[in-house]
């Protein structure tokens, strides 16, 4: 029996023997159910991928660049000169006569919901002649006549001298203008279960209200491109190796498609995106950025969205419009299927259910081709370009006219030729990365030079941001604050301010990071400053909560993934202000009359993501399980992978087969690597040969694995990623982020020489001290001979958790009751560390509560906790009825949990520690919380947030007064409902 289970069982028996508790703990247990129970809710984990090259040329390593700017930032003039010299000194190579292999097949595209579509603008097919590209004149061949980056020394001097932002004061003449530069579809999750969503989808199709659209999910990283001026972006970042690789691969796609015309078309494409203020989003599939489910044979992109960003809400093209756009520009599209009848839609879901555990790209595509009403093959064959391991499918509802539209587009735009298929492109992505191994900056420079000036004439996003001050958090807060205070110069700015205000007010888990916009340095002045803002959402809960806000706030713009905004803060005189006001009112009138909030309509956004077990085996069970296997051992790893398969609903037969294989894998890799953990970025170097040998033993094993044996070696050309960045280049360092996977898992058995830590992620008044006291006094401890100790936080002087760690080291086989609230993830990480160092398990004990959308504890629970605290006398921590700030302390603890739902709260604890104990708190059939109590609690929470925001602390007298008003009402409620 596991330690947590033994702990639970002991609790179940011991709790029946507890004497009546004091007033402060009256509400600990339900009268009808004096027991504890364990819950194991689901969790989710990440996934990803990469691709190809060819031999030919030998490249020698180039000398390293000058010292980084950060060393020169002490003197602003020196810094400006350093940046200017660095940029001006860069050579931009142009390979206009080199083109290469690659092959465009039949075309189609995958995309989520067409959230407000628009007709695609016409491509300008006139001769290019002289085209202006970032201030440089470009001839018909696309070669820029200047090799400079476009950033002047004078502009940089203005940027670094005099702290422009600090001196920029917001007053009545200050305006802000914001333009979305790049964005991807909002992350949408159905409130219903997947099965309910499927049923609703089939119902909508059968009534002729919609068509079911299904597309392949290529396994790669999100890459967005808005032209050489608009910028290149990963999911939450720009100006790094991820975006450099993306620009190179996209540029190579142009060369494959257009051959000797590529340079001209690249310049035209950049100009087209800038002129129409557009962005394209792609799945970047490459082997140089680390391992996912299978190393791709080629490096390529597949266009997944085309967006017009204009002056209003972003407008995403429908799938037929994406296909038309991509075929005009000869860009790669995805494989897509349409199901327009009840029979075909039902057949699709039945086919997935039959293939979900053994399906590969070949078998899945073949079956879907047979049952779909319309099938449009992608430009890139998944099997040839990426491999047989298929990540999944995305199914969503689109217009019932979609079948007619797509057939019309296919007739009007046949698959484009691939004029560059027989040409030599020069060194491939993999060869360039292999030849430039000294550091990330060297690889970036080599990649951008190889792309050529027609496609990438400006390196400022990569090399204009070396200065330490540029990425400072102080800049973030100041820019955002001044942006929100300034008058909006247009309708789009007003709506973006609304998004940010709401997210800050509701304390959504997100960051608003601002950086200098080096494309605008020459326009900077003391009353005219420019920045780039990255809206980085840290948790999926933010998207769910935001969707609910949209349903209650008509006209609220969606919260997008991959959200990048250009911001301009400026001063306007009276004449200019009047002109802005007039244009803004006209623009707002036009926009509000034409905008439609598709996101508020759940049926219009129904979507399911359907993944295959052969992919999840590699990414979730093998790759993501490596930390558990190497840090906690094989029994913890087994508990981890069994829990994952249970969450997925894997069939018993497959669970048994996979368990045998994964146990063998665990022994194999631990024997080979010892205690040194295998790197997740190259895990397939070891996993693929193992899977290949395992598959050869029997046809059953082959079906379980799906495909193996086509290993692409990446060690020599893997891109160099700066320490702390994640797989998509997020700007937050790893040390600032919570661990993505579990560090502690349930042990099958816990030997007597191993210890146990019982801790309480709760709030004062949750009865933890009363529980610890009863457990200490209970005869027989927890049912074995291990000693039970308790450390009460209110009696410990100094750092409490350090003291707990010291006690654990002294008595490693004891049971420690950590009698102190543990509300934050930093404490949880300390507990995990204690467990690792002293061979112990840890069990979180939490009061049961329904929670809210943004807090794991409901207002009912908070009311009970407050009541208990206000009934205390002579509390050792001085938090009782005599305390002048009891209400403040309770609200402070409650606020520490803000931004996380109950499901997320419990899920993270289970992922970290393997189990969860819930203390019953309130009757399920209780009376509703009295309105007077609810109003006072809400008022107190709002006051706490308001005063904390303004002053860093709350005016305690206001809260205390509310507590006094509440006492009498809550007493009656608590006694009858707890």
Phi, psi and omega in degrees: 000134181295159178301313179297323180292320177297320177300317180295313182298318179298316177304315184302320180280317185294326187296333178292338183267357183294135174288165178305138183274163178291172182308320185292347180234021182302332192257023185289319188234150173290137179300329186271352186210085182273070182209165175251157178214161184246141180234142177232076180286169185288166174220167177233155180222162185278171179206163179187198178185191181191191186194206220262175177196183177212158183271185176144288187261149174260124179252137175260150181292134180276155177295150182292154178290175176297170179302147180299157184297330186304331180285344182253007189283349181298324180249121187296321181294317178298317180299314181299317181294320181298312180298314182299314180295321182297315181289314183294331183279352182286137176267129178256105182285145179237116181254053188294340182260004180252131178220177185207192183288188188119156189204126178264129182264217173282157190246150171186172186214144175259143178198150178286217182293139176277074188290084183077089184266165178216155179294141180287134178294152181289144175279135178282106184265009179288156177306141186294320182057229177262118181244133178277123179233107177052044176083353179256141176279134183241130180279184184298336178276354175088009183270122182290140181280348176239146181255011184272160184282344180095359179258119182273154177297324180296319179297318180292324178299317178297324183294317187268343184268133166082010177048066185306317184294319179299321183277349182280104182266136178273124176222194185291347179261006183269133179234154174234142177229128183234137176232128174291127180262326180204142177197156178239173182305148172299149175281114184246130176236133181289142176287334179276167176290165178301322181292319177295322179295317178302313181300317180294321178300312181298320179297316180296320179293317182296333179273000179076016182271344184199167173241142177273121179251132181234134179227156176290144173256099174291147183261103180200209181240150177290129177226129181238141183226127181239027182093169184291337176269321180294325175112165176243137190221144166266193186298318183225024187201171174205167176069039180218187184296328181296314181285329176295317176298318180299315179296318179299312183295318178296318177299321178294326177298321177297319181293320177299321186278319189255349178061232183291345177273359190301314183299316179297316182291326177297315179295320178297319182295314176302315181295322180296315180296319181290316183296322182262004179050064185237165178217139172247141179248141185222158166267116180268112183250116184207153179269355188269354184250016176112163187275145170233238183279328180200140179285121184291153178285329182235163171256122185204171172236154173231124182288128181245344178201146173233128189230131169267124186260336169031215179251358180244202179294140179307138181243119183267135179292148171287167181301314177302322179292324177295317179299315179298314180301311184293323180287331174297316183264001180060044177263151182291138178241170187262167174278130182223144178234146176240137179234110189249004177234161179300319182297312183290322179295317178295322180295325179298309182295325177295321180294318178298315180301325180284332186256351192298336183261342182227359185294140173237175185303317182296309184293320182293311181297322180296315181293315181294324176300325183284326187258347182284151175283327176222134177231125179239103182298152180280166178293326180252123176289120185302319183294316183284321186272320184248317180131183184280335183285114185256124181297308182175192179231152174242121180247131180211163177268137175230180182303144179292347177271002187300322181299315179295318181297317185289325178294323177296317180296319182296326177287320183284329182234087178292164179305130183286157177285168175242088187289342184261011188297331183259005185263158179267122182272352190090193183303141179278173177305315184291323179291321179295315179297323180291327183276349183232080190255004187287315178198175184294318182299322179295318179296317179300313182299316181296320180294315183292322177297321181291330179297319180099156187285340179293330180257327182224077181279353188226122182259011192298328179295334181266318187254354179269009185232034179280337187294139183297322183292336186296325183256028183280145181293332177301321177297318180306304186297320183291316181297313182298316180299314181289328176298318181285331180283331185286156175292137176288133183277345178204178184295318181301317179298317179302317182288325177290323174300321180298318178299310185292319178300314180299315182295323178286320180296318181273357178057048176294147179288086182207159177236146177245097187258130183240143183222156177298139178265100185287348175288344186245016186301323183288344180264358184287139172211180182295336179241026180204099185236153187230140180216159169252133178246134174251119175267103188254106179275122186275334187223143177299339180299330180297320179294318180296315181294323181293322177300321179293322177298323181296326180290335181259353182232087179303137179092351178291129180289154180291161173263112187269159167272150183059069193246106183235132186228134171271131182240134175235120174256128184209164177259146179227135176284181186298319181295315179295321179297319179295320178295318178298315181300318181293313180296321182296318181293322177294315181297319180295318180299316180293319184290314183294330180283336184259340184284142178232131183271080179297331186292338180282347181262107185296320180298325181289348184241014182299130183205142173227140175255124188241110184256160184253145186296326180297330176281314182296329176304315184284311187280313185278312188276321181269299185296306184288346178272354183302315179299322180294314182298314186278332181268326187246347176099175188290325180293321177293321179296319179297317178298322180297309185287329176294322179295319179298315182293326177294318178300319181287342185078031179297140183297150181305321180297315179291325177301318181294315180296314181293324179299316179297316181293315183291327174297319178294319177299318182298315179296316182300310187283328176291323178294323183281320186260347183066228181267357180274115185294136176294134180292133181292336182287340178230028185298333182291342176299330177260322185289319185296312176300321178299313181295324179297314179294321179297319183293331183290345186287328183197156175300327178296317177295321180298318179294324180294318183282325181092299179196140178202158175112351181255052185288130173260124181282129185243352188303327185277343183232011179299134180296148179271122183247132180300144181303131177103339179282148176268185188294343178245019173074026180302144186280353179272128180290155182301327184294341180268353186252150176288149178304139183279341181232175183286141175256333180236133180230169182292130174273145178296316175219149177244113180299160182296339180272008177252149185259182181216135175247122175256120182227169194230094171284082186222205183225147176310136182096004181275004174078023180293320182294320178296320179295314180299320180297316180294322179293323178294325182275347182292136180290137177086003178059230179257026173098003175220187186268008178287135180291147179249125180237153177226137174241115180272120185303325182292344182254357183264128176267142182091199184280114188297310188289335172294322178295320177299317179298320178297316179297323179296320180294324180289321184230074187294337182261012182270170174257118183256123174263104183277089186279069178202143178296135181237076190273347186241162187291335177296319176295318180300321178294323177297320179294319176300319181295319177301317181298317180296316187282336184241015178052064181228162169255159178230141180233115174282135178243120184232147174293137179288136180200149178290330183074182176234182178296335186234010179206135181291350180244132180284168176294328176301313180296317179299321179298317180295316179299317180296318179301315181298316180298319183285351175265350183288153170225145177054043178290134184300335178265008180062025176254085183211196185295339180272353182288133180285346184229032181301315180299319179300314182297316180296316179294326177297314178296317179300321181292333180298334180267358186297141179099004182224129178284168179298319181297316179292320180300308180293320182299318181291320178297319180292319178298323181282317191243355173088343181200173182208133177253130179250133174266119176303142187232308186231150176295143177289332182260029184289164173289153179295154178300128181306141184301323180298319180293315181300316180298317181293320178297313180299318179297317179297318179298315180295320178296320179300312181295318182296310182288326177296321180295319184276320189238354183080355176206161183260153174283104193296333182298324180297314182293319181298320179299320178296323180295321179297318179297326187280333191309309184295318182294316185289334180299311179296320180296315184295316184295330184265351187234357183255000000 
